[in-house]
Amino acid sequence: MKKYGGRVIVVGPNGVKRDTYDFKAHKDDIVATLNELGKAVIDMGLTPVLHQHTGTCVETRDETYAVMETVDTRVMKFGPDIGQLQKGGSDPVRVVKDFLPLVQHMHLKDYVGGPQYLGYCPLGQGKVDIPSILAMMEGRKTAGLVMVELDSPPPQPVPAIENARIAKTYLEKQGVTFRS
């Protein structure tokens, strides 16, 4: 990672069978693992961030808060996926606000719940209050990026380059500037 200029390690929890998964039975192991992994990543001079995600062992609002309120935040920061938060039933604005000092990386994604793109959608076409998220992130120095993504298995209904243009146009209307 460092060789190629990377600064952040995005720690995505493992996938689980959500219909039979018992978070409470695994919470202590999740937190202990994140703490140990975080120490190792910090020792390498990189920043580890928890990246909660639907279909994993940290999906819901309660799971996200339980982990982030228990993990050693000196060694594990937060890298939320705001579209995944919305899909998982959380209010992304509230979660980002509550953990803003720990946010060191972010996946900026919108969610509408429709049949395409696994329910996600181009920025500005869904339920996520992206302007509020951007306002909170304005001027913050982070170890990582605020990166735009749109989950979708092929074939996509719109070419990826067009989705990138849609996202860029939307973000420019929100006052975001891009490097040349």
C-alpha positions as CSV (number, residue, x, y, z in Angstrom):
1,M,0.0,0.0,0.0
2,K,2.6,2.5,1.0
3,K,4.7,1.7,-2.0
4,Y,1.9,3.0,-4.2
5,G,1.0,6.0,-2.1
6,G,-1.9,4.4,-0.2
7,R,-2.7,5.8,3.2
8,V,-5.8,4.0,4.3
9,I,-6.7,0.3,4.8
10,V,-10.4,-0.1,4.4
11,V,-11.5,-2.9,6.7
12,G,-14.6,-4.5,5.3
13,P,-16.2,-7.1,7.7
14,N,-16.9,-10.6,6.5
15,G,-20.1,-11.6,4.9
16,V,-22.6,-13.5,7.0
17,K,-26.0,-15.2,6.6
18,R,-28.0,-12.3,8.0
19,D,-31.1,-14.4,8.6
20,T,-29.3,-16.5,11.2
21,Y,-26.6,-14.1,12.3
22,D,-26.4,-13.2,16.0
23,F,-24.3,-10.0,16.3
24,K,-24.4,-10.0,20.1
25,A,-22.7,-13.5,20.2
26,H,-19.9,-12.2,17.9
27,K,-19.5,-8.5,19.0
28,D,-16.6,-9.0,21.4
29,D,-14.6,-11.0,18.8
30,I,-15.3,-8.4,16.1
31,V,-14.1,-5.6,18.4
32,A,-11.0,-7.6,19.5
33,T,-10.1,-8.4,15.9
34,L,-10.6,-4.8,14.8
35,N,-8.4,-3.6,17.7
36,E,-5.6,-6.0,16.9
37,L,-5.8,-5.4,13.1
38,G,-5.8,-1.7,13.8
39,K,-2.6,-1.9,15.9
40,A,-0.9,-3.8,13.1
41,V,-2.0,-1.3,10.4
42,I,-1.0,1.7,12.5
43,D,2.4,0.1,13.1
44,M,2.8,0.1,9.3
45,G,2.1,3.8,9.1
46,L,-1.3,3.5,7.6
47,T,-4.8,4.4,8.8
48,P,-7.3,1.5,9.3
49,V,-11.0,2.4,8.9
50,L,-14.1,0.2,9.6
51,H,-16.2,0.0,6.5
52,Q,-19.7,-1.2,7.5
53,H,-21.6,-2.9,4.8
54,T,-24.9,-4.7,4.1
55,G,-24.7,-8.4,4.2
56,T,-21.8,-8.4,6.6
57,C,-21.3,-8.8,10.4
58,V,-21.6,-5.0,10.8
59,E,-24.6,-3.8,8.8
60,T,-27.3,-2.1,10.9
61,R,-27.3,1.2,12.8
62,D,-27.1,-0.6,16.2
63,E,-24.3,-2.9,15.0
64,T,-22.3,0.1,13.6
65,Y,-22.8,2.1,16.8
66,A,-22.0,-0.9,19.1
67,V,-18.7,-1.5,17.3
68,M,-17.7,2.2,16.9
69,E,-18.5,3.0,20.5
70,T,-16.5,0.0,21.8
71,V,-13.5,-0.3,19.4
72,D,-10.3,1.4,20.3
73,T,-10.6,4.5,18.2
74,R,-6.9,5.3,18.6
75,V,-6.2,2.4,16.3
76,M,-9.4,2.0,14.3
77,K,-11.2,4.9,12.5
78,F,-14.4,5.0,10.5
79,G,-14.8,4.8,6.7
80,P,-18.6,4.8,6.2
81,D,-20.3,3.8,3.1
82,I,-23.3,6.2,3.2
83,G,-25.3,4.3,0.6
84,Q,-24.8,1.1,2.5
85,L,-25.9,2.9,5.7
86,Q,-29.2,4.0,4.0
87,K,-29.8,0.5,2.6
88,G,-29.1,-1.0,6.0
89,G,-31.8,1.1,7.6
90,S,-29.6,3.9,9.1
91,D,-29.8,7.6,8.7
92,P,-26.4,8.3,7.1
93,V,-26.4,11.9,8.1
94,R,-26.9,11.0,11.8
95,V,-24.2,8.3,11.7
96,V,-21.6,10.5,10.0
97,K,-22.4,13.4,12.4
98,D,-22.1,11.1,15.4
99,F,-18.7,9.7,14.3
100,L,-17.4,12.7,12.3
101,P,-14.1,13.0,14.3
102,L,-13.4,9.4,13.4
103,V,-14.3,9.6,9.7
104,Q,-11.0,9.2,7.7
105,H,-12.4,7.8,4.4
106,M,-15.9,7.6,2.9
107,H,-17.7,5.9,0.0
108,L,-20.2,8.5,-1.3
109,K,-23.1,6.5,-2.7
110,D,-26.8,7.1,-3.2
111,Y,-29.6,4.6,-2.6
112,V,-33.2,4.5,-3.9
113,G,-34.1,0.9,-3.4
114,G,-35.1,0.3,-7.0
115,P,-34.5,-2.8,-9.2
116,Q,-31.3,-1.5,-10.9
117,Y,-27.8,-1.2,-9.4
118,L,-28.7,-3.4,-6.4
119,G,-31.0,-0.6,-5.3
120,Y,-28.3,2.1,-5.6
121,C,-28.5,5.0,-8.0
122,P,-26.4,7.8,-9.5
123,L,-25.7,10.6,-7.0
124,G,-28.6,12.9,-6.3
125,Q,-31.3,10.5,-7.5
126,G,-31.9,8.6,-4.3
127,K,-32.7,9.0,-0.6
128,V,-29.3,9.9,0.9
129,D,-29.0,13.5,1.9
130,I,-25.7,14.0,0.1
131,P,-25.6,17.8,0.5
132,S,-25.7,17.4,4.3
133,I,-22.9,14.8,4.2
134,L,-20.8,17.0,2.0
135,A,-21.3,20.0,4.3
136,M,-20.0,18.0,7.2
137,M,-17.0,16.9,5.3
138,E,-16.3,20.4,4.0
139,G,-12.7,21.4,4.9
140,R,-12.0,18.3,6.9
141,K,-8.5,16.8,6.6
142,T,-8.7,13.0,6.3
143,A,-6.2,10.3,5.7
144,G,-8.2,8.9,2.9
145,L,-10.7,10.0,0.2
146,V,-14.3,10.7,-0.2
147,M,-14.8,8.5,-3.2
148,V,-17.9,8.1,-5.4
149,E,-19.1,4.6,-6.2
150,L,-22.1,2.9,-7.6
151,D,-22.4,-0.8,-6.8
152,S,-23.8,-2.9,-9.7
153,P,-23.1,-6.2,-11.3
154,P,-23.0,-6.2,-15.1
155,P,-24.7,-5.3,-17.2
156,Q,-25.3,-1.8,-16.0
157,P,-28.3,0.0,-17.5
158,V,-26.1,3.1,-18.2
159,P,-22.4,2.9,-19.2
160,A,-20.0,3.5,-16.3
161,I,-18.6,6.7,-17.9
162,E,-22.1,8.2,-18.1
163,N,-22.6,7.4,-14.4
164,A,-19.3,9.2,-13.7
165,R,-20.5,12.2,-15.6
166,I,-23.8,12.2,-13.8
167,A,-21.9,12.1,-10.4
168,K,-19.5,14.8,-11.4
169,T,-22.2,17.1,-12.6
170,Y,-24.2,16.6,-9.5
171,L,-21.2,17.2,-7.2
172,E,-20.3,20.4,-9.1
173,K,-23.9,21.7,-8.6
174,Q,-23.2,21.0,-4.9
175,G,-20.1,23.2,-5.0
176,V,-17.5,20.5,-5.2
177,T,-14.5,21.3,-7.3
178,F,-12.2,18.8,-9.0
179,R,-8.5,18.8,-9.8
180,S,-7.6,18.9,-13.4
